[in-house]
Amino acid sequence: MKDEKIDAITDRYKDKEGSLIQALLDVNSQYNYLPENELRYIAERLDLPLSQVYSIGSFYSAFTFKPRGKHLIRVCTGTACHVRGASKILEEVERKLEINPGETTEDKTFTLETVNCLGCCALGPVMVVDEDYHGKLTVNKVEKILKSYG
């Protein structure tokens, strides 16, 4: 199986020791997840065991084997956010998007995840959409934020 996108990625890293993570980051960026066929092709092109490619892909939370939406929403459920109403924020996001954590909307616009801490506890409750942090959230702010992305 020939894949020009993967060829371009693997050509950049073919002779560089320890470059698998970067190659997988590039594939993840290209497809928004790690497709099985592409992982097999990467293993072949980089002359690595498929088990090693899967091991790295499954170890790091930046990677997923399931297609993600265009926008990744992460709602913090850590202690500081929890005591400030994170559960209500999460419920509102679930209600508006009609999905649960770990799911993607049917139109592939949003994927919802929960995280234990985003490292900005003073801003809780916090939600991150892609790389944009939204802090001191209220249920009323959720709809406006979601509409701005989709």
N, C-alpha and C positions, 0 to 999 in steps of 0.2 A: 504494500500500500504506500503510495507516494502522497505526501502532504506538503505543499510548498510553504505553508505557514510554519510548520514544524521544522522543515528543512532549514529555513532562515534562522529560526531560534537555535536549533542544534548546531548549525554551522558556527555560530558565535561562541559556543561553549565546548565544542567537540574535543579539543586538546587541552582544556583547562581543568586541572584537578579540583575537585570539590565544587563544581559548577552546577550540580543537579538542582539545588534549591533555586538558584537564579533562573535556570531554564524552566522549572515548574512555575515560578512566579510569572514569567513571561507568557507561558501557556495559559495560566489562570487569568491573566490580564486579557489575553486574546479571546478566550472563550467564556470567561466568567465562571469557570469551574474546570476540573480536570477530566476530560472525556476519556473513557477507557481505551478506545482505539488510538488516541494520541499518546497515551501513556505507554502503550505497547510499542508504538513507533519510536518514541523517545528512547526507550530502553534499547531498542535495536540500533538506533543511530548513534547513541553514546556508548554502545557496547557495555551495557550494564544489565544485571539480572532484573527482570521485571519486579521481583519481590523487593529489591532495593528502592526502585522508583515508587512502588506502592507504600513502602515503609515511610519514606520521607513525606509523601503526599498525605498519609493518614496521621502523621505525628503532629504536624503544624496546623494550628487552627485557621491560618490564612487560606488553607486549601479546602476544597470540598469536591466530592465526587458527584454531587447532584447539581444540576443547573440552578444558578441563582438568578434573581431578578436584576434588572438594570440598576436598581438602588438597593443597597444593603442597609437595613435599619437594625440598630442594636440598642436595646433598652437595658439600662443598668438596673439590676435587682439586688445590688450590694446593700449592706446594712444602712449606710447613710441615705441612699436613695429610697430604700424600702420604708424607713421611718418617715420619709417626706412624701410618700404617696406613689411610689413607683408602680405598685400593683394596679392602681387606678389608671395610670398612664398606659401601662401595658394592655389593660382591658380595653381602653379606648382605641388603641392602635389595632388590636385584634378585631374589634367591632367595625371600625372604619374600613379595614382592608379585607375583612372576612377570612382571615387566616390565623393560625396559631404559630407560636415560635417553632422555627425549623421548617416552615412552609414558605412557598412562593405564590404570589397571586397568579391567577390563571393567565393574565395578560403579560406575565413575566416582568412587570414593572418593579415590584417590591419583594424582597425576602426579609423575613422577620427573625431576629435572633435575640436571645437574652444573654447578658454577660454579668459576671459577678462584680466587676469593678471597672470603671473607665478612667479612674485616676483623677477625677475632678469632683470629689465628694462635696465640696463647699457649694457646688452648683446644683446639687440634687433637688429633685429627680432629673436625671439626664438621659437624653436619647441622642444617638449619633446616626446621621443619615450620610452614608458614604464617609466622607472625612469631616463633615460639618457637625459640630457639637451644638446641641440645643439644651440649655440648662434652665433651672428654676421653672420647670414645666408645670403647666396646669392642664387639666383635661381640655379646657377651652382652646388652648394653643395647638393641640395635636392636629386638628383638621386643617388649619391654615398651613402648618409645616408640611403635612403630607401633600396638600394641593400644590405647593410650590415645587414639588419634585415630579408630579405625575399628572 
